[in-house]
Amino acid sequence: MARWDPGAEERLRKAALELYAAHGYDAVTVNQIAEQAGLTRRSYFRYFPDKREVLFAGAERLPAAVTEAIRAVDPAVAPWPAVLRAAEAIGAQLAEIAENSDVRRAVIAASPELQERERTKLASVTDALRDGLVERGVPTEEAMLVAQVGSAVFQNAFSRWIDGGGQRTFRSCLDAVVGSLRGELFQLDD
């Protein structure tokens, strides 16, 4: 076998997801994932530090992408619309590359350990939104509030996109969530 096998990382991700979906996260070992992918345990660890991170590959790039998306919005745009534009840009990018998101979501939902890792990833998105807003001159407390709401809106929109089997655009899912949020907020005045 070649020292560096082309496509190995993708095969490992696919094998892990298939095994986790079939047997549950806790019942699967790194050896099983590597074997299913036609690789060795050692090869697995060239790509992933543990069996959990195979589901979160690339997540470390998400905060920087979110901050860049905020920076790309015209500085004259108010904080909330800036967050929505950044969410739209990031969501559209993720929708293009996301495969088997429904299976991944189900695997994560079945494991407290994976749920915790997902929360950590989402907290880094919130922090990136906040940092991007602060960089735009938004006071920290306001930036944190807008970032928290923006992160929740993004998560809900992505969940709707998954529920729709990727048949709807991310933008339409984002618009639906924002519409629902507006409707709920107006009810607070009653």
SEDREN-342312 format. One line per 10 residues: number of its first residue (from 1); for each residue x, y, z of C-alpha. Coordinates in nm, 3 decimals. Layout:
// SEDREN-342312
NUM = X,Y,Z; ... $
//
This chain:
// SEDREN-342312
1 = 0.000,0.000,0.000; 0.126,0.349,-0.082; 0.257,0.558,0.205; 0.000,0.830,0.132; -0.322,0.686,-0.004; -0.530,0.930,-0.214; -0.888,0.950,-0.094; -0.808,0.787,0.239; -0.953,1.065,0.452; -1.284,1.059,0.266 $
11 = -1.301,0.678,0.283; -1.243,0.694,0.659; -1.522,0.950,0.704; -1.760,0.742,0.496; -1.670,0.419,0.677; -1.709,0.580,1.019; -2.048,0.725,0.936; -2.173,0.393,0.798; -2.051,0.201,1.102; -2.179,0.457,1.353 $
21 = -2.521,0.458,1.186; -2.539,0.078,1.181; -2.394,-0.005,1.524; -2.390,0.315,1.728; -2.094,0.538,1.802; -1.993,0.365,2.126; -1.987,0.017,1.968; -1.745,0.108,1.689; -1.366,0.109,1.720; -1.100,0.293,1.524 $
31 = -0.974,-0.046,1.403; -1.316,-0.125,1.257; -1.332,0.210,1.080; -0.985,0.169,0.934; -1.057,-0.187,0.825; -1.385,-0.087,0.657; -1.195,0.187,0.471; -0.924,-0.058,0.364; -0.661,0.116,0.575; -0.464,0.058,0.892 $
41 = -0.518,0.200,1.239; -0.198,0.398,1.194; -0.335,0.551,0.873; -0.651,0.651,1.059; -0.449,0.850,1.312; -0.269,1.037,1.034; -0.602,1.206,0.963; -0.795,1.208,1.290; -0.682,1.229,1.654; -0.967,1.008,1.779 $
51 = -1.283,0.834,1.663; -1.502,1.134,1.744; -1.321,1.384,1.521; -1.390,1.186,1.204; -1.742,1.334,1.222; -1.613,1.686,1.273; -1.343,1.704,1.006; -1.307,2.060,0.886; -1.492,2.208,1.185; -1.173,2.384,1.291 $
61 = -1.198,2.600,0.976; -1.557,2.708,1.046; -1.490,2.993,1.293; -1.242,3.161,1.056; -1.489,3.123,0.769; -1.764,3.280,0.982; -1.542,3.574,1.078; -1.447,3.622,0.713; -1.813,3.613,0.611; -1.888,3.891,0.862 $
71 = -1.592,4.093,0.732; -1.720,4.056,0.376; -2.046,4.235,0.460; -2.049,4.608,0.388; -1.946,4.790,0.710; -2.251,5.018,0.678; -2.486,4.721,0.731; -2.631,4.697,1.083; -2.527,4.405,1.310; -2.834,4.180,1.271 $
81 = -2.850,4.197,0.889; -2.472,4.148,0.880; -2.506,3.827,1.081; -2.785,3.706,0.853; -2.578,3.774,0.542; -2.282,3.590,0.693; -2.508,3.300,0.794; -2.648,3.285,0.443; -2.300,3.274,0.290; -2.171,3.005,0.527 $
91 = -2.491,2.800,0.505; -2.482,2.803,0.126; -2.120,2.685,0.131; -2.196,2.406,0.377; -2.504,2.299,0.181; -2.285,2.250,-0.126; -2.040,2.017,0.048; -2.256,1.850,0.313; -2.325,1.486,0.245; -2.531,1.252,0.460 $
101 = -2.610,1.535,0.700; -2.923,1.356,0.816; -2.727,1.043,0.908; -2.455,1.249,1.077; -2.717,1.438,1.278; -2.882,1.113,1.391; -2.548,0.965,1.499; -2.467,1.278,1.699; -2.813,1.287,1.857; -2.765,0.931,1.985 $
111 = -2.439,1.004,2.169; -2.393,1.243,2.463; -2.021,1.260,2.385; -2.087,1.367,2.026; -2.357,1.611,2.136; -2.101,1.779,2.361; -1.853,1.803,2.073; -2.126,1.951,1.850; -2.206,2.210,2.118; -1.838,2.304,2.134 $
121 = -1.832,2.350,1.756; -2.146,2.565,1.767; -2.006,2.774,2.054; -1.703,2.850,1.837; -1.940,2.974,1.564; -2.112,3.202,1.816; -1.774,3.333,1.932; -1.667,3.396,1.573; -1.987,3.590,1.505; -1.933,3.795,1.821 $
131 = -1.570,3.863,1.734; -1.663,3.967,1.382; -1.925,4.208,1.515; -1.687,4.355,1.773; -1.435,4.405,1.494; -1.708,4.604,1.314; -1.737,4.833,1.619; -2.040,4.673,1.784; -2.021,4.690,2.167; -1.930,4.352,2.316 $
141 = -2.257,4.289,2.504; -2.470,4.372,2.200; -2.237,4.170,1.976; -2.274,3.867,2.204; -2.654,3.887,2.207; -2.678,3.923,1.829; -2.422,3.643,1.782; -2.614,3.406,2.012; -2.942,3.470,1.832; -2.768,3.449,1.495 $
151 = -2.608,3.118,1.585; -2.945,2.975,1.693; -3.106,3.097,1.372; -2.824,2.943,1.167; -2.857,2.607,1.349; -3.232,2.600,1.298; -3.202,2.692,0.930; -2.943,2.420,0.872; -3.165,2.171,1.052; -3.455,2.266,0.827 $
161 = -3.230,2.229,0.525; -3.138,1.876,0.641; -3.503,1.792,0.710; -3.584,1.892,0.353; -3.326,1.651,0.217; -3.127,1.936,0.066; -3.409,2.003,-0.181; -3.461,2.359,-0.059; -3.198,2.628,-0.077; -3.029,2.719,0.247 $
171 = -3.149,3.076,0.192; -3.514,2.966,0.187; -3.461,2.778,0.514; -3.290,3.078,0.669; -3.574,3.307,0.556; -3.831,3.068,0.707; -3.653,3.064,1.043; -3.614,3.443,1.048; -3.985,3.475,0.962; -4.078,3.241,1.247 $
181 = -3.857,3.432,1.488; -4.010,3.764,1.386; -4.357,3.619,1.437; -4.269,3.495,1.784; -4.104,3.821,1.885; -4.408,4.026,1.780; -4.622,3.806,2.004; -4.412,3.914,2.302; -4.572,4.260,2.284; -4.923,4.120,2.330 $
//
